[in-house]
């Protein structure tokens, strides 16, 4: 009987100590459809553009893995018609980093740039993937570039430019809010 009890205790300990979701914690947010904001000038306060589906964020996801932090935005529609700036902000207890992926004519796969809070370039091997079939834009940032944090918060938005030579009109959608764009909203902390 003692042998059976010991085996049960060992089995229970193995289950309790087995790797869990803490190894790759994930936060996912569904964004309301039709919450794109249009800007026609730099001083414009913005006008809702509820009929615009191109660049309308449907959902976003933060995955805090053992080696990388993966940030993804899923869109109602993502095409190679308008130039886009996919923007990601990552905040930890030690720092804030910004990752920008600019996609447009001649570089639809996107050009990536990472900066610190003072807009100074940060050298880091950030990867990006824009999938125009799946309507997603993803960046992967090594945790070592973020100070190997216990937790991260993220904010994401996209800006679409119908003309590659003129800044306006511009269409913006914050992946974290269900209303007019004002400034990107942060996710809750995603622990490792």
C-alpha positions in Angstrom: 0.0 0.0 0.0 2.9 2.4 0.8 4.4 1.7 -2.6 1.1 2.7 -4.3 0.8 5.9 -2.2 4.4 6.8 -3.0 3.7 6.2 -6.7 0.6 8.4 -6.5 2.6 11.2 -4.8 5.3 11.0 -7.4 2.7 11.1 -10.2 0.9 14.1 -8.6 4.2 15.9 -8.2 5.1 15.3 -11.9 1.8 16.7 -13.0 2.1 19.7 -10.7 5.7 20.5 -11.8 5.1 19.8 -15.5 5.7 22.7 -17.9 2.6 24.9 -18.3 1.3 27.9 -20.2 3.7 30.1 -18.2 6.3 29.1 -20.6 4.5 31.0 -23.4 1.9 33.2 -21.9 -0.5 34.8 -24.5 -2.9 37.7 -24.5 -5.4 38.1 -27.3 -7.7 41.1 -27.9 -10.6 41.2 -30.4 -10.9 44.6 -32.0 -14.3 46.0 -33.2 -14.8 46.1 -36.9 -15.2 49.5 -38.5 -13.2 51.5 -36.0 -10.7 53.0 -38.5 -10.1 56.8 -38.1 -9.4 59.0 -41.2 -7.1 62.1 -41.0 -6.9 64.6 -43.9 -4.4 67.0 -42.4 -1.8 67.1 -39.6 -4.1 69.1 -37.4 -7.2 67.1 -38.1 -8.7 65.5 -35.0 -9.9 62.5 -37.0 -13.2 61.3 -38.5 -14.5 57.7 -38.1 -14.3 55.7 -41.4 -16.6 52.8 -40.5 -16.8 51.5 -44.1 -13.1 51.1 -44.5 -12.0 47.4 -44.3 -8.4 47.8 -45.7 -6.1 48.1 -42.7 -9.0 47.5 -40.2 -7.5 45.5 -37.3 -9.7 42.6 -36.3 -7.5 41.2 -33.5 -4.1 41.4 -31.9 -2.0 38.9 -29.9 1.0 39.2 -27.6 2.9 35.9 -27.0 5.7 36.0 -24.4 7.8 33.0 -25.0 11.0 31.7 -23.6 13.2 33.3 -26.2 11.1 35.8 -28.1 8.1 38.1 -27.7 5.8 37.8 -30.7 3.3 40.5 -31.6 0.7 40.0 -34.2 -2.1 42.1 -35.7 -4.8 40.4 -37.8 -6.8 42.5 -40.2 -10.2 42.4 -41.9 -8.3 43.0 -45.1 -4.7 43.5 -45.9 -3.6 44.1 -49.5 -0.7 45.5 -51.4 -2.7 48.6 -52.4 -2.0 51.1 -49.7 1.4 51.8 -48.1 1.2 50.8 -44.4 3.1 51.4 -41.2 2.6 48.5 -38.8 3.6 49.9 -35.4 4.3 48.0 -32.2 5.3 49.2 -28.8 6.7 46.9 -26.0 7.0 48.0 -22.4 8.8 46.2 -19.6 9.7 47.1 -16.1 13.1 48.3 -17.4 12.4 49.8 -20.9 10.2 50.7 -23.8 10.9 49.7 -27.3 9.2 50.6 -30.6 9.2 48.4 -33.7 8.0 49.8 -37.0 7.4 47.8 -40.2 6.9 49.9 -43.3 5.4 48.1 -46.3 4.9 49.7 -49.7 5.8 49.5 -53.4 9.1 47.7 -53.8 9.1 46.4 -50.2 5.8 44.7 -49.5 7.5 42.3 -47.2 8.3 45.3 -45.0 11.3 47.2 -43.7 11.8 46.9 -40.0 13.2 49.5 -37.6 13.5 49.2 -33.8 14.0 52.3 -31.5 14.2 53.2 -27.9 11.9 55.7 -26.1 14.0 58.6 -27.5 13.7 57.4 -31.1 17.3 56.2 -31.2 17.9 53.1 -33.3 18.3 49.9 -31.3 20.4 47.1 -32.9 18.5 43.8 -32.5 17.6 41.0 -34.8 13.9 41.6 -35.1 12.1 39.5 -37.6 8.9 40.4 -39.4 6.3 38.6 -41.5 3.4 40.2 -43.4 1.0 37.5 -44.8 -1.4 39.1 -47.3 -3.3 35.8 -47.6 -3.9 35.4 -43.9 -4.2 39.2 -43.4 -1.6 39.3 -40.6 1.5 41.3 -39.7 3.9 39.8 -37.1 7.1 40.8 -35.5 9.3 38.7 -33.3 11.6 40.4 -30.8 14.3 38.4 -28.9 13.7 38.7 -25.1 17.4 39.5 -24.8 16.7 42.8 -26.7 14.2 43.7 -24.0 16.4 42.9 -21.0 14.9 39.3 -20.6 11.8 40.7 -18.8 9.4 38.8 -16.5 6.5 40.6 -18.2 5.7 42.7 -21.2 2.9 45.0 -22.2 2.2 45.9 -25.8 0.4 48.5 -27.9 -0.1 48.2 -31.6 -1.6 50.3 -34.4 -1.5 50.5 -38.2 -1.5 53.6 -40.4 -2.5 53.3 -44.1 -1.5 55.7 -46.8 -3.3 55.5 -50.1 -0.6 57.6 -51.8 3.1 56.7 -51.4 4.1 60.4 -52.0 1.5 62.3 -49.9 1.1 61.8 -46.1 -2.7 62.6 -46.2 -5.3 61.2 -46.2 -4.1 58.7 -43.6 -6.2 55.9 -42.0 -5.3 54.7 -38.5 -6.6 51.8 -36.4 -5.5 51.2 -32.8 -5.4 47.4 -32.3 -6.3 47.8 -28.6 -9.4 50.0 -28.7 -12.9 49.8 -30.1 -13.3 53.4 -31.0 -11.7 56.4 -32.5 -7.9 56.4 -32.5 -6.3 58.8 -29.9 -3.2 57.0 -28.8 -2.4 53.3 -28.7 -3.8 51.4 -25.7 -1.6 49.0 -23.8 -2.4 45.3 -23.2 -2.3 44.0 -19.7 1.0 42.6 -18.5 1.8 39.2 -20.1 4.1 37.3 -17.7 6.7 34.7 -18.7 
